[in-house]
Amino acid sequence: MTDNELLLAIADIMDRKLDTRLIPIEKNIHEMQSDIQSIKGDIVSMKDDIDDMKSDIVFMKDDIDFMKADIVSMKDDINFMKADIVSMKGDITSLQSDVHNIKLIQENIVLPRLNTIESCYTTTYSRYKDYADKMADAFVDIDLLKKVVSEHSERLQKIS
């Protein structure tokens, strides 16, 4: 064999050995490329998820801002209510004092006077009740007296 043929044979052997060694590497490279494509897809999906999360966070921040404003408003309302409660406590204390004074007036002035009126009414009623049956007789007597006076008046006029 000539040098050229020898070189060609060596080159052919080397190509076969290189091919046998390169085929698994090429398979690995193809698998790695496939994995890289899958990872790229996952990264794109993750970017979309992150974008969604960012927009959700923006909405949440807006909601939190609204809630903060509502809380501030509620705090103001509570402070106004506290002031009203303090005012009402003063009013209640004043009313309690007024009620106490009214009770004292009732106990010391009104009730004794009412008892006196009741006593007078009761005694007057008792007197009228005792004489109620006599009243009918008194009316009969008055009618009789009227007749007698009328008769006497007539007689006196006839005499005169």
PyMOL commands that set and color helices and strands:
alter all, ss='L'
color gray80, all
select helices_A, chain A and resi 3-159
alter helices_A, ss='H'
color red, helices_A
deselect
rebuild
show_as cartoon
